[in-house]
Every structure is written in C-alpha cells, then in structure tokens.
Amino acid sequence: MKVLIIGLGNIGKSHLKSFFLSKYKYEIYLYDKNKIDLKFFTYKKNNINIKILEKFPKSYNFDLVIVSTNSLERFLIIKKILNGNKVKFFIIEKFLFTKINQYKYIQKFLKKKKNVFVNVWGSYLSYLLNLKLDKKKFISVNVKIKQGRLLTNFIHYLDMFCFLTDKKINLKFNFKKKIKSKRKNYSEVIGSFYGKNKFGEIRISSNKKIIHDCIQVNNHNNDYLLIIAKKNKCFLYKNSKLIKSINFPFAYNETSKIFEKFMKKKRNSNIFSNFDFVSQLSRDSLEKILKENKSLRIT
C-alpha cells in the first residue's frame, strides 16, 4: 500500500511511527517544504519502504494521504494534491482551514469522497472509553482546559459532545482577551465556548490553574469525570469511582490501526469524524470566532 505524509513536524512524525507497528507492507512517501532529516528515526522493518520526495508529488496513486501541515498551509496543499493525483483515503489534521471561503472551495472536491477523515480525537476517545449516556435525560458537559490551549483543542471536545448527543449543535463564543500562542503566526485566547442541542449542552473554558484537561458530565443521576493526562493515561470516573483507564490515543499508536481496521475495511467508520461533519463544525466555529476578532488564527 502506498501512503503519502505531507508535513514532517511532530504530528507528521507521529503518524509515520505508527506504521512501524503494522504487519502490512507499505511504501511511505514523505514530503515537506523543508529538508527531511530522518536521523531522529531509529525504526527499521522489512515491510516498510520509505521514500523521500524532493518535489511535490504529481501523477501518483495513493491508498492514503495524510496532510499534517499547519492550517494556514493546508488549503493549498489539499488543492495541489487533488490536482493530478489519485487518492483513496485522506486523513487531515484539525483545525481544517483559517478562511470561510476555503471550506466552500474544498468541499466541491471532497464532497463525493466518503473516505476523508479529520484527526480529531473526541469521538474516538469516547468509543475507546465505552462512554455511553442516556439521551433521554439531559446531558450537561463542562470542559476545563489549561490556559493557552483553548483554540487549539476546543474542536476535540465539540466532536466528543456531538458523538455522545447529536451532530447538530448551536454554538456561541465568548471572547475576553487575545494572548500569545506558543505557535508562530497563530492565536490563543482567554474565553469560552458554549454549545447546545436537543440532548444537552457543553461549556468549554480555559483556566491557568488547570494542569490536565478535565471533562465533567452530568447525565440524570450519574456524574462522570474524565481526566486526560496525555503523557500517561485517561481516567474515567463514574459517581467518584474509577471505572476505566486507557492510554491516550496518540497518532503514533493509532493511525495505522485506524486506517487498516476502520477505513480500509470500512468497519465502524462512524466513530471517526468525517470531513463533512468536522468541516461544518469547524466552519460554524470559525464564523463565531471571527465575528469577535477577525485577526484570530487557529492551528
């Protein structure tokens, strides 16, 4: 199988590492605008053949293309890859795009492709935790994120909420202050998101005192608490009792599994967020954000 990874930053490298856990044979093509140095990479397996591309690929047939560039570059990258290459499956990083008109343009090309998935982990994490709620009872979700990570991570929690309730959601964004992001050319804020649908509501806010992301869920007589300690594990409590703990689904453990089990074989693909859903969620969020401050840029 032929895989192309565009963008060899931390996320791209993480996707690459996952294929060395696979038993399948892969030809993996790598492309980055900067020179690719694989000295960091110590893995070697006979079923993996890595090829570094000096020029942007054209006239290739790929089973999977992973676009792991920043959001400012992503629009042009996808446009270029669709011009002259054949692609069966896509994995695209969040946050999808930074301009409203880019969503409309790309949707024309990707609308007929059912095998386009976005790397947001809210729905997948809920599936791994086997978190099931009673939709007949009101679901209240309160998410607290470490300050400086709100714009970077809110989409994951909206994805989780929509997976647990319904994909239709009305959003509000409360902007208080723009702050410096750790990523050059991007923004972070002090503020909050609020979402509501017929099954419940979600609040997402940042707090400088938070060490790990915490998700509190109230569903009738049950109180859930999910603590995401990314470098260790995710802990799920129900009514103060620990009921499950799992490793956080980093890309270096999961990407090849997702492709082989769920995308290639088309099983349980509903637990992964497809392009149609995430693009609409991202676009709706972006419209609310830009109404408050047009200079904000989300990575």
LINVEN-V440663 format. One record per residue. N is the residue number from 0. OMEGA is omega in degrees with one decimal (NA if undefined). D_LAST is the distance of its C-alpha to the last C-alpha in whole Angstrom. Layout:
BEGIN
n = {N,N}
omega = {OMEGA,OMEGA}
d_last = {D_LAST,D_LAST}
END
This chain:
BEGIN
n = {0,1,2,3,4,5,6,7,8,9,10,11,12,13,14,15,16,17,18,19,20,21,22,23,24,25,26,27,28,29,30,31,32,33,34,35,36,37,38,39,40,41,42,43,44,45,46,47,48,49,50,51,52,53,54,55,56,57,58,59,60,61,62,63,64,65,66,67,68,69,70,71,72,73,74,75,76,77,78,79,80,81,82,83,84,85,86,87,88,89,90,91,92,93,94,95,96,97,98,99,100,101,102,103,104,105,106,107,108,109,110,111,112,113,114,115,116,117,118,119,120,121,122,123,124,125,126,127,128,129,130,131,132,133,134,135,136,137,138,139,140,141,142,143,144,145,146,147,148,149,150,151,152,153,154,155,156,157,158,159,160,161,162,163,164,165,166,167,168,169,170,171,172,173,174,175,176,177,178,179,180,181,182,183,184,185,186,187,188,189,190,191,192,193,194,195,196,197,198,199,200,201,202,203,204,205,206,207,208,209,210,211,212,213,214,215,216,217,218,219,220,221,222,223,224,225,226,227,228,229,230,231,232,233,234,235,236,237,238,239,240,241,242,243,244,245,246,247,248,249,250,251,252,253,254,255,256,257,258,259,260,261,262,263,264,265,266,267,268,269,270,271,272,273,274,275,276,277,278,279,280,281,282,283,284,285,286,287,288,289,290,291,292,293,294,295,296,297,298}
omega = {-177.5,-179.2,174.6,173.8,178.9,-177.3,-177.0,169.2,-178.1,-178.9,178.9,178.4,179.4,175.5,-178.4,-177.9,-175.5,-176.6,176.5,172.4,-173.7,175.0,-178.1,179.0,-178.4,162.6,-175.5,179.4,-178.8,175.3,175.4,-179.8,175.2,-179.6,-178.3,177.5,-176.7,178.6,178.7,-169.0,-176.0,-178.1,174.3,176.8,-177.0,-177.4,-178.5,177.4,-177.0,178.0,178.6,-178.9,178.1,-179.9,178.6,-173.7,175.8,179.7,175.7,169.5,-178.2,172.2,-178.9,171.7,177.5,179.8,-174.9,176.5,174.3,-174.1,179.4,-178.3,-165.0,-177.8,-177.9,179.0,-179.6,178.4,-179.7,-176.5,178.6,179.9,174.5,175.9,175.5,-175.1,178.1,-176.8,174.8,161.1,-176.8,179.2,168.2,-22.9,-163.4,-176.6,-176.2,179.9,-177.0,-176.1,178.4,177.3,-178.9,-176.7,-176.7,-179.4,178.0,-178.1,-173.1,-175.3,-177.7,179.2,-178.9,-173.6,176.5,-177.4,-178.6,-175.5,166.9,-167.2,-176.5,-179.4,-178.6,178.5,177.0,177.9,-179.0,179.4,-176.7,-179.2,-178.5,-178.3,179.5,-177.7,178.2,178.3,-176.3,-178.1,179.3,-177.1,177.9,-176.1,176.3,-175.7,177.1,-178.8,-177.7,-177.2,-174.6,-178.9,-178.7,-168.5,-173.8,-176.2,178.2,-176.2,171.1,176.0,178.0,-178.9,-179.6,176.4,-177.4,-176.2,-176.5,-175.8,175.9,-177.1,173.7,-172.2,169.5,179.4,179.6,-177.6,179.2,-174.3,173.5,178.7,-175.7,174.9,177.1,-180.0,-178.2,178.0,179.9,-172.8,166.0,-175.0,162.1,-176.1,-178.2,173.3,174.3,179.2,-179.6,170.8,-172.6,-178.1,-177.8,-178.2,178.9,172.5,179.7,-178.5,179.5,-178.6,-176.5,179.2,-177.5,176.0,179.0,175.6,-179.6,179.2,176.6,-178.0,173.7,-178.8,-176.3,-177.4,-177.6,175.7,178.7,173.6,176.6,177.1,-178.9,175.0,-163.7,-178.1,179.6,-177.6,172.6,-176.2,179.5,179.0,173.7,-176.7,176.6,179.2,177.8,-178.6,179.0,172.0,-179.2,172.5,176.6,-174.6,175.3,-179.2,-177.1,174.7,-165.2,-168.9,-179.0,178.4,-179.5,-179.6,-174.4,-174.9,-169.3,-178.7,-175.9,-178.6,175.7,177.6,176.0,-176.7,179.7,179.6,175.8,-172.8,-178.5,-172.6,-176.9,-177.7,-175.1,178.8,177.9,178.7,179.3,-178.6,178.2,179.4,-178.2,178.4,178.6,-177.5,-176.5,174.6,179.6,-178.1,-175.5,-177.0,-176.3,179.8,-174.1,176.6,NA}
d_last = {30,28,24,21,18,16,14,16,13,14,12,15,17,17,18,20,22,23,25,27,28,29,33,32,32,29,29,25,24,22,20,18,18,19,22,22,24,25,27,24,25,29,29,32,33,35,34,30,31,28,28,26,25,26,25,23,24,27,30,28,29,26,26,23,20,16,13,11,10,6,5,8,10,10,13,15,15,16,19,20,21,22,25,27,26,27,25,26,23,19,16,13,9,7,6,8,9,8,12,15,17,15,15,19,19,18,20,23,22,21,23,26,24,24,23,19,17,14,13,13,15,17,20,20,21,23,25,26,27,29,28,30,31,34,32,36,35,32,29,27,24,23,20,19,16,16,15,12,10,11,8,6,9,11,11,13,15,16,16,19,21,21,22,25,26,25,23,24,22,22,19,19,17,19,17,19,18,15,14,13,10,11,8,10,9,6,8,9,13,16,17,17,17,20,21,24,26,30,29,28,25,22,21,17,18,17,19,20,23,21,21,20,18,21,22,25,27,30,32,36,37,35,32,29,27,24,23,20,21,19,21,24,24,24,27,28,31,33,35,35,36,33,33,31,29,27,24,21,20,18,17,20,22,21,20,24,25,23,24,27,28,26,25,28,31,29,30,28,25,25,23,20,18,19,17,19,18,15,14,17,15,12,14,16,13,12,15,16,13,14,18,17,16,15,13,10,7,4,0}
END
